[in-house]
Amino acid sequence: MRETKAPLECLQAALPKAGLFAGKTWRFSPQPFPLSEQLHADLLSLGERLWTFQKACNDLYSLSASGRQPAWIAELLDRGKPADLVAFSREKAFRNQVPQVLRPDIILTETGFVLSELDSIPGGIGLTAWLNATYSEAGVEVLGGGSGMLDGFGGIAPGGDILVSHEAETYRPEMEWVAERTGHRVCDAEGYGARTDKRREVYRFFELFDLKNIPAVAELQAAALQGDVHVTPPFKPCLEEKLWFALFWMRPLRNYWRRALSDRNFLALQKVIPKSWVMDPQPLPPHAELPGLGIHDFEELGDFSQKERELVIKVSGFSELAWGARSVVIGSDEPQSSWKNAVSNALKSFPTQPYLLQRFHKARVFEHTVYDPVTGDVRPFPCRVRLCPYYFAPQNQPKLAGALATLCPPDKKILHGMKDAVLVPAGVESAV
């Protein structure tokens, strides 16, 4: 990678007055986070594999809902959802529609990387676009170049409206920054249905659990069903569930995944999708045990030792707790009583709010240069890294447009944006 650095003054001067995340701050670095040539190649392949996986998820749900795959699949994914939303999502007009933006959350480990989840309505698009543009203007090479993120998002709902709900207000500044450069327009989701100047294309930047607070959405849905408006991501709550990682590992569905994904993609995804389980309290036969856990009942998780609790519990979706790591519990970090309560709560919630159990993979510690927030001097920063590549697929051809690296202090196990985190674009190391 070239040694050119983005000066702190350049970064601070370029930051919009309204910021990019409402009420949020972060720290800067003079350099992008360097990706090895191999990791870059892996990310390029990952986009196509995740796109294929998403389409396979969409197909499996539809096949289950229509009786051509086991009914329990759709029943599981529909738990806790309003019946009218489920019925709307199954309309034939939307059968093949899938989100056109994909952002996996990637944890870099000592042996490679794993995915913690896959987001189809991600924050950070505007922030990553701004970082890429700002670093590029300073002469620093970044993944996707200075315009890759803007070009990618510009093809999503081109010339359309970006609907932001009050619940997602934190991300409004970054979407406004993007809209000014792509020809989109940012609008309040709550009153959009009553607008007389609605555009043909709409980008939905709010979660479906929030629909109860957006009464005007019924008018938008009616227009979408009639074909007057095209909305992306589509109103498909099943595709916003984290449970898909558990379904991917279920033995009864293995043949489906191998056919839908191809053996090559199936085996490649097995290496990066962590072992995951649906926390279903349903009793097993006396002779059975939960695969990979060696227990007969999920309640037994509560008695695991700290060493055995290298596990994560989190809400699957359709909840205000399903984003921002709000529901994440890492077993090895919790005292026995707290972990036992987390297990019990997850199992009690299953009828209306399924939880996911995942293997916890410890992030590798890197060292990256950062600006001291007080003096502006450059100093080394030991950190663990969450990498978020952004793939846009306006023509059903996913393309890697850029990646955001969140560098967190090494004592943090839940890696997400925080005031003491460093947010930088990713770059690619030059071949030696």
VEXPATI-566012 format. One line per 8 residues: for each residue x, y, z of C-alpha. Coordinates in Angstrom, 1 decimal, padded with zeros to 4 digits, always signed. Layout:
BEGIN
X,Y,Z ~ ...;
***
This chain:
BEGIN
+000.0,+000.0,+000.0 ~ +001.2,+003.5,-000.7 ~ +002.5,+005.4,+002.3 ~ +000.4,+008.5,+001.6 ~ -001.5,+009.6,+004.6 ~ -004.8,+011.5,+005.1 ~ -004.0,+014.4,+007.4 ~ -006.3,+015.0,+010.4;
-007.0,+018.5,+009.3 ~ -008.2,+017.3,+005.9 ~ -010.6,+014.7,+007.5 ~ -012.0,+017.2,+010.1 ~ -012.5,+019.9,+007.5 ~ -014.3,+017.5,+005.1 ~ -016.7,+016.3,+007.8 ~ -020.2,+017.7,+007.2;
-021.4,+020.2,+009.7 ~ -024.3,+018.0,+010.6 ~ -021.9,+015.0,+011.0 ~ -022.7,+011.7,+009.4 ~ -024.3,+009.9,+012.4 ~ -026.6,+012.0,+014.5 ~ -025.1,+012.5,+018.0 ~ -022.2,+010.1,+017.4;
-018.5,+010.6,+017.2 ~ -015.5,+008.4,+016.4 ~ -011.8,+008.5,+016.0 ~ -009.7,+008.9,+012.9 ~ -006.6,+007.3,+011.4 ~ -004.2,+008.6,+008.7 ~ -004.3,+005.3,+006.9 ~ -006.9,+002.8,+005.6;
-007.0,-000.6,+007.2 ~ -004.8,-002.8,+005.0 ~ -006.3,-006.0,+003.5 ~ -004.0,-008.7,+002.2 ~ -004.3,-009.7,-001.4 ~ -005.8,-013.0,-000.3 ~ -008.4,-011.3,+001.9 ~ -009.3,-009.0,-000.9;
-009.8,-011.9,-003.3 ~ -011.9,-013.7,-000.7 ~ -014.1,-010.7,-000.3 ~ -014.6,-010.5,-004.1 ~ -015.8,-014.2,-004.1 ~ -017.8,-013.7,-001.0 ~ -020.2,-011.2,-002.6 ~ -021.3,-013.7,-005.3;
-021.7,-016.4,-002.7 ~ -023.8,-014.3,-000.3 ~ -025.9,-013.1,-003.2 ~ -026.6,-016.8,-004.1 ~ -027.2,-017.6,-000.5 ~ -029.8,-014.8,-000.2 ~ -031.6,-015.9,-003.3 ~ -031.6,-019.5,-002.0;
-033.1,-018.3,+001.4 ~ -035.8,-016.4,-000.6 ~ -036.6,-019.5,-002.6 ~ -036.6,-021.9,+000.4 ~ -039.1,-019.7,+002.3 ~ -041.4,-019.5,-000.8 ~ -041.2,-023.3,-001.3 ~ -042.0,-023.9,+002.4;
-044.9,-021.4,+002.3 ~ -046.4,-023.1,-000.8 ~ -046.0,-026.7,+000.6 ~ -043.1,-027.8,-001.6 ~ -040.6,-027.8,+001.4 ~ -041.4,-028.6,+005.0 ~ -044.0,-026.1,+006.5 ~ -042.0,-025.7,+009.7;
-039.4,-023.5,+007.9 ~ -041.8,-020.7,+007.0 ~ -043.6,-021.1,+010.3 ~ -040.4,-020.6,+012.2 ~ -039.5,-017.5,+010.1 ~ -043.0,-016.0,+010.5 ~ -043.1,-016.3,+014.3 ~ -044.1,-013.0,+015.9;
-044.9,-011.3,+012.6 ~ -048.2,-009.6,+011.9 ~ -050.4,-011.8,+009.7 ~ -051.1,-009.0,+007.2 ~ -047.4,-008.4,+006.7 ~ -046.7,-012.1,+006.2 ~ -049.5,-012.2,+003.6 ~ -048.2,-009.1,+001.8;
-044.7,-010.5,+001.7 ~ -045.9,-013.6,+000.0 ~ -047.7,-011.8,-002.9 ~ -046.7,-013.2,-006.3 ~ -045.6,-009.8,-007.5 ~ -042.7,-009.8,-005.0 ~ -041.8,-013.5,-005.4 ~ -038.3,-013.0,-006.9;
-037.5,-009.7,-005.2 ~ -034.5,-009.7,-002.8 ~ -032.5,-006.8,-001.2 ~ -030.1,-005.2,-003.6 ~ -027.6,-004.2,-000.8 ~ -025.7,-006.8,+001.2 ~ -023.3,-006.1,+004.1 ~ -021.9,-009.0,+006.0;
-020.3,-008.2,+009.4 ~ -016.9,-009.9,+009.3 ~ -014.7,-010.7,+012.3 ~ -011.1,-011.1,+011.4 ~ -009.6,-014.0,+013.4 ~ -006.1,-015.6,+013.8 ~ -007.0,-018.2,+011.1 ~ -009.0,-016.1,+008.6;
-012.5,-014.6,+009.1 ~ -016.0,-015.5,+010.1 ~ -019.4,-013.8,+009.5 ~ -021.3,-012.7,+012.6 ~ -024.4,-011.8,+010.5 ~ -025.7,-010.5,+007.2 ~ -027.5,-007.2,+007.0 ~ -029.7,-006.1,+004.0;
-030.6,-002.7,+005.4 ~ -027.2,-001.6,+006.7 ~ -026.1,+001.7,+008.2 ~ -022.7,+003.1,+007.3 ~ -023.3,+003.4,+003.5 ~ -022.9,+007.2,+003.7 ~ -020.1,+007.1,+006.2 ~ -018.1,+004.6,+004.1;
-018.7,+006.7,+000.9 ~ -017.5,+009.8,+002.7 ~ -014.4,+008.1,+004.0 ~ -013.6,+006.7,+000.6 ~ -014.0,+010.1,-001.1 ~ -012.1,+012.0,+001.6 ~ -009.1,+009.6,+001.7 ~ -009.0,+009.5,-002.1;
-008.9,+013.3,-002.3 ~ -005.9,+013.2,+000.1 ~ -004.2,+010.8,-002.3 ~ -004.8,+007.6,-000.4 ~ -005.8,+004.4,-002.2 ~ -008.9,+002.7,-000.8 ~ -011.0,-000.3,-001.8 ~ -013.6,+000.8,-004.3;
-011.9,+004.1,-005.0 ~ -013.3,+007.5,-004.2 ~ -016.6,+006.9,-006.0 ~ -017.3,+003.2,-005.7 ~ -019.8,+003.5,-002.8 ~ -021.7,+006.4,-004.5 ~ -021.7,+004.6,-007.8 ~ -023.0,+001.4,-006.2;
-025.7,+003.0,-004.2 ~ -026.6,+005.3,-007.1 ~ -027.9,+002.3,-009.0 ~ -030.2,+001.3,-006.2 ~ -033.6,+003.0,-006.6 ~ -032.0,+005.5,-009.1 ~ -033.4,+009.0,-008.8 ~ -035.7,+007.8,-006.1;
-036.7,+008.5,-002.5 ~ -034.8,+007.2,+000.6 ~ -037.4,+006.7,+003.4 ~ -035.9,+007.1,+006.9 ~ -038.0,+006.5,+010.0 ~ -037.7,+008.3,+013.3 ~ -036.3,+005.0,+014.8 ~ -033.5,+005.1,+012.2;
-032.9,+008.9,+012.6 ~ -029.3,+008.3,+013.7 ~ -028.4,+007.4,+010.1 ~ -030.3,+010.3,+008.4 ~ -027.3,+012.6,+008.1 ~ -025.2,+010.0,+006.2 ~ -028.1,+009.3,+003.8 ~ -028.6,+013.0,+003.2;
-024.9,+013.3,+002.3 ~ -025.3,+010.4,-000.2 ~ -028.6,+011.7,-001.6 ~ -027.0,+015.1,-002.5 ~ -024.5,+013.2,-004.7 ~ -026.6,+010.5,-006.2 ~ -029.9,+012.3,-007.1 ~ -031.9,+010.6,-004.4;
-034.1,+012.5,-002.0 ~ -034.4,+011.7,+001.8 ~ -038.0,+011.7,+003.1 ~ -039.7,+011.0,+006.4 ~ -041.1,+007.4,+006.3 ~ -043.9,+008.3,+008.7 ~ -045.7,+010.7,+006.3 ~ -044.5,+009.4,+002.9;
-047.7,+007.7,+001.8 ~ -049.5,+011.1,+001.8 ~ -047.0,+012.8,-000.5 ~ -048.3,+013.9,-003.9 ~ -044.8,+014.0,-005.4 ~ -043.8,+010.4,-004.7 ~ -041.1,+009.0,-007.0 ~ -041.3,+005.7,-008.9;
-038.3,+004.2,-007.0 ~ -038.1,+004.0,-003.2 ~ -035.2,+002.8,-001.0 ~ -036.6,+001.6,+002.4 ~ -034.2,+002.6,+005.2 ~ -036.2,+001.3,+008.1 ~ -036.8,-002.1,+009.7 ~ -040.1,-003.9,+009.3;
-040.6,-004.2,+013.1 ~ -041.1,-000.4,+013.0 ~ -044.2,-000.5,+010.7 ~ -046.6,+000.0,+013.6 ~ -045.1,+003.5,+013.9 ~ -045.4,+004.3,+010.2 ~ -049.2,+004.3,+009.4 ~ -048.7,+005.8,+006.0;
-046.8,+002.7,+004.9 ~ -050.1,+001.0,+004.0 ~ -050.5,+003.4,+001.1 ~ -046.9,+002.7,-000.1 ~ -047.5,-001.0,+000.1 ~ -050.6,-000.7,-002.0 ~ -048.7,+001.3,-004.6 ~ -046.0,-001.3,-004.6;
-048.5,-004.2,-005.1 ~ -050.1,-002.3,-008.0 ~ -046.7,-001.8,-009.6 ~ -046.8,+002.0,-009.4 ~ -043.8,+002.1,-007.0 ~ -040.8,-000.2,-006.7 ~ -039.6,-000.6,-003.2 ~ -036.2,-002.1,-002.2;
-035.5,-003.9,+000.1 ~ -038.8,-005.6,-000.4 ~ -041.3,-006.0,+002.4 ~ -040.0,-009.5,+003.3 ~ -039.5,-009.9,+007.1 ~ -038.2,-013.5,+006.6 ~ -035.1,-012.1,+004.8 ~ -034.3,-009.9,+007.8;
-033.9,-012.8,+010.2 ~ -030.5,-014.0,+011.6 ~ -032.0,-017.5,+011.8 ~ -030.8,-018.3,+008.3 ~ -027.4,-019.1,+009.6 ~ -028.9,-021.8,+011.8 ~ -031.0,-023.1,+008.9 ~ -027.8,-023.3,+006.9;
-026.3,-025.8,+009.4 ~ -029.4,-028.0,+009.8 ~ -028.8,-031.5,+008.6 ~ -032.3,-032.0,+007.1 ~ -031.7,-029.0,+004.8 ~ -028.2,-030.0,+003.7 ~ -029.3,-031.4,+000.3 ~ -031.3,-028.3,-000.4;
-028.4,-026.0,+000.3 ~ -026.0,-028.0,-001.8 ~ -028.4,-027.9,-004.8 ~ -029.3,-024.3,-004.4 ~ -025.8,-023.0,-003.8 ~ -023.6,-025.6,-005.6 ~ -021.1,-027.8,-003.7 ~ -018.4,-025.2,-004.2;
-020.3,-022.3,-002.6 ~ -021.8,-024.6,+000.1 ~ -018.4,-025.7,+001.3 ~ -016.9,-022.2,+001.0 ~ -019.7,-020.8,+003.2 ~ -019.3,-023.6,+005.7 ~ -015.9,-022.1,+006.4 ~ -017.1,-018.6,+007.2;
-020.7,-019.1,+008.6 ~ -020.3,-019.9,+012.3 ~ -022.1,-022.9,+013.8 ~ -025.5,-021.6,+014.8 ~ -028.7,-023.0,+016.4 ~ -032.3,-021.9,+016.8 ~ -033.0,-021.8,+020.5 ~ -036.1,-023.9,+020.3;
-037.4,-025.3,+023.7 ~ -039.2,-028.2,+021.9 ~ -038.4,-031.5,+023.7 ~ -036.1,-034.0,+021.9 ~ -036.6,-037.8,+021.9 ~ -034.8,-039.3,+024.9 ~ -031.9,-040.7,+022.9 ~ -031.2,-037.5,+020.9;
-028.9,-034.6,+021.5 ~ -028.4,-031.1,+020.0 ~ -025.8,-031.4,+017.3 ~ -022.4,-029.9,+018.1 ~ -023.5,-029.0,+021.7 ~ -023.6,-032.5,+023.3 ~ -026.7,-031.6,+025.3 ~ -030.3,-032.8,+025.3;
-032.0,-029.5,+026.1 ~ -031.0,-025.9,+025.6 ~ -031.7,-025.3,+029.3 ~ -028.5,-027.2,+029.9 ~ -026.5,-024.3,+028.4 ~ -027.1,-022.4,+031.6 ~ -024.9,-024.8,+033.5 ~ -022.0,-024.6,+031.1;
-018.6,-023.5,+032.6 ~ -017.1,-020.3,+031.5 ~ -014.7,-022.2,+029.2 ~ -017.7,-024.0,+027.6 ~ -019.5,-020.7,+027.1 ~ -017.7,-019.5,+024.0 ~ -021.2,-018.8,+022.7 ~ -023.3,-015.9,+021.7;
-027.0,-015.4,+022.2 ~ -028.9,-012.7,+020.2 ~ -032.4,-011.9,+018.9 ~ -033.0,-013.2,+015.4 ~ -034.9,-010.2,+014.0 ~ -038.1,-008.2,+013.9 ~ -037.2,-006.3,+017.0 ~ -035.7,-003.0,+018.1;
-033.1,-005.2,+019.9 ~ -032.0,-006.9,+016.7 ~ -029.6,-004.2,+015.6 ~ -026.7,-002.4,+017.2 ~ -025.6,-005.4,+019.3 ~ -028.4,-004.5,+021.7 ~ -029.4,-008.1,+022.4 ~ -026.0,-009.7,+022.1;
-024.8,-011.8,+025.1 ~ -021.4,-013.4,+025.0 ~ -021.4,-016.3,+027.4 ~ -017.7,-016.2,+028.4 ~ -018.1,-012.6,+029.4 ~ -021.1,-013.1,+031.7 ~ -021.3,-014.4,+035.3 ~ -023.1,-017.8,+035.6;
-026.4,-016.2,+036.8 ~ -026.6,-013.7,+034.0 ~ -025.8,-016.3,+031.4 ~ -028.4,-018.6,+032.8 ~ -031.0,-015.8,+032.7 ~ -030.1,-015.1,+029.1 ~ -030.7,-018.7,+028.2 ~ -034.0,-018.8,+030.0;
-035.2,-015.6,+028.5 ~ -034.3,-016.7,+024.9 ~ -036.2,-020.0,+025.4 ~ -039.3,-018.3,+026.8 ~ -039.3,-015.8,+023.9 ~ -039.4,-018.5,+021.2 ~ -043.1,-018.5,+020.5 ~ -043.0,-014.9,+019.4;
-039.4,-013.9,+019.2 ~ -036.9,-016.6,+018.3 ~ -033.3,-016.2,+019.5 ~ -030.1,-017.5,+017.8 ~ -027.2,-019.3,+019.4 ~ -023.8,-019.0,+017.7 ~ -020.2,-020.1,+018.3 ~ -018.1,-017.2,+019.4;
-014.9,-016.6,+017.4 ~ -012.4,-014.4,+019.1 ~ -011.1,-011.5,+016.9 ~ -007.4,-011.2,+016.2 ~ -005.5,-008.2,+017.7 ~ -004.0,-005.9,+015.1 ~ -002.0,-002.7,+015.5 ~ -003.0,+000.4,+013.4;
-001.9,+004.0,+013.5 ~ -004.5,+006.5,+014.8 ~ -004.7,+010.2,+015.6 ~ -004.6,+011.0,+019.3 ~ -008.0,+012.7,+019.9 ~ -006.4,+015.4,+022.1 ~ -003.1,+016.2,+020.5 ~ -003.7,+015.1,+016.9;
-000.4,+013.2,+017.0 ~ -000.1,+009.7,+015.4 ~ +000.4,+006.7,+017.7 ~ +000.0,+002.9,+017.5 ~ -003.4,+001.5,+018.5 ~ -003.9,-002.2,+019.4 ~ -007.3,-003.2,+018.2 ~ -009.8,-005.9,+017.2;
-011.5,-005.4,+013.8 ~ -015.0,-005.7,+012.4 ~ -014.9,-005.5,+008.6 ~ -018.0,-004.5,+006.7 ~ -017.8,-004.9,+002.9 ~ -020.7,-003.4,+000.9 ~ -022.1,-005.2,-002.1 ~ -024.6,-003.5,-004.4;
-026.5,-005.5,-007.0 ~ -028.9,-003.2,-009.0 ~ -028.7,-005.5,-012.0 ~ -028.6,-008.7,-009.9 ~ -024.8,-008.6,-010.3 ~ -023.2,-008.0,-006.9 ~ -020.2,-005.8,-006.9 ~ -017.9,-004.9,-004.0;
-017.9,-001.1,-003.7 ~ -016.0,-000.5,-000.5 ~ -015.5,-001.7,+003.0 ~ -015.6,-000.1,+006.4 ~ -013.2,-001.2,+009.2 ~ -014.3,-000.6,+012.8 ~ -011.2,-000.8,+015.0 ~ -012.1,-001.4,+018.7;
-010.0,-001.5,+021.8 ~ -008.7,-005.0,+022.4 ~ -010.7,-005.4,+025.6 ~ -014.0,-005.1,+023.7 ~ -015.5,-008.4,+022.5 ~ -018.6,-006.9,+021.0 ~ -017.2,-005.0,+018.0 ~ -019.3,-002.1,+016.9;
-019.2,+001.7,+016.5 ~ -018.4,+003.5,+019.7 ~ -016.8,+006.8,+020.6 ~ -013.5,+005.2,+021.3 ~ -013.5,+003.1,+018.1 ~ -011.7,+004.1,+015.0 ~ -013.6,+004.1,+011.7 ~ -011.5,+003.8,+008.5;
-012.0,+002.7,+005.0 ~ -010.3,-000.5,+003.8 ~ -007.4,-000.5,+001.4 ~ -005.4,-003.3,-000.3 ~ -001.8,-004.0,+000.4 ~ +000.5,-004.0,-002.6 ~ +001.8,-007.3,-003.7 ~ +005.4,-007.8,-002.4;
***
